């Protein structure tokens, strides 16, 4: 199991906060990625403001542009939960 915390900056882009189990190449590739529908599990969860579960990254439309990156990092499935403040604003 690999866990990470990605934070959302003021421009609505993902920034690695803590991800000790992910390769540096993966973190570099996602650093500054704009959130949105179809931006992997984390970018989609932050965009929607709700949890996203993907059982098979290789088959998921949310990972279409990031499949090779995930495969190289050894990721096959992913679950992402947005971090919200008390007002419901997505922080990460």
C-alpha positions in Angstrom: 0.0 0.0 0.0 1.3 3.4 -1.0 -0.2 6.6 0.5 0.3 10.2 -0.5 -1.0 13.7 0.4 -1.4 16.1 -2.4 -2.2 19.7 -1.7 -4.0 22.2 -3.9 -2.4 25.5 -4.5 -4.1 28.9 -5.2 -4.1 28.2 -8.9 -6.0 24.9 -8.5 -2.9 22.8 -9.2 -1.8 19.7 -7.3 1.5 19.9 -5.2 3.0 16.9 -3.5 2.8 17.3 0.3 3.9 13.9 1.5 4.4 10.8 -0.6 7.2 8.6 0.8 6.3 5.5 -1.2 6.0 7.1 -4.7 8.9 7.5 -7.0 10.5 10.9 -7.5 9.8 10.7 -11.2 6.0 10.3 -10.5 5.9 13.2 -8.1 7.8 15.4 -10.5 5.3 14.5 -13.3 2.2 15.4 -11.2 3.7 18.5 -9.5 1.7 21.4 -10.8 -1.0 19.3 -12.6 -4.3 21.2 -12.9 -7.2 19.4 -11.3 -10.2 18.4 -13.5 -12.4 15.5 -14.6 -10.1 12.8 -16.0 -7.0 13.9 -14.2 -6.3 10.6 -12.5 -7.9 9.8 -9.2 -6.5 12.6 -7.2 -7.1 15.4 -9.7 -10.6 14.1 -10.3 -11.4 13.8 -6.6 -10.2 17.4 -5.9 -12.2 18.7 -8.9 -15.4 16.9 -7.8 -14.9 17.4 -4.1 -15.8 13.8 -3.5 -14.0 10.4 -3.1 -12.9 8.6 -6.3 -12.1 4.8 -6.4 -10.4 3.2 -9.4 -10.1 -0.6 -9.2 -8.1 -0.8 -12.5 -6.0 2.2 -13.6 -5.2 0.5 -16.9 -8.9 0.4 -17.8 -10.1 3.6 -16.2 -11.1 6.6 -18.3 -9.9 8.9 -15.5 -6.3 7.7 -16.1 -6.3 7.8 -19.9 -3.5 10.4 -20.1 -1.6 9.0 -17.1 -1.6 5.2 -17.6 2.0 4.9 -18.5 3.1 7.1 -15.6 1.0 5.0 -13.2 2.4 1.8 -14.6 6.0 3.0 -14.3 5.3 3.9 -10.7 3.9 0.4 -10.0 0.3 1.6 -9.5 -2.6 -0.6 -10.5 -5.5 0.8 -8.5 -6.1 4.1 -6.6 -8.5 5.5 -4.1 -8.5 9.3 -3.5 -10.3 11.3 -0.8 -10.4 15.1 -1.1 -9.2 17.1 1.9 -11.8 19.7 2.8 -11.9 22.6 5.2 -14.8 23.3 7.5 -16.6 25.3 4.7 -16.2 22.4 2.2 -13.4 24.1 0.2 -11.0 21.6 -1.3 -7.5 21.9 0.2 -5.9 18.8 -1.3 
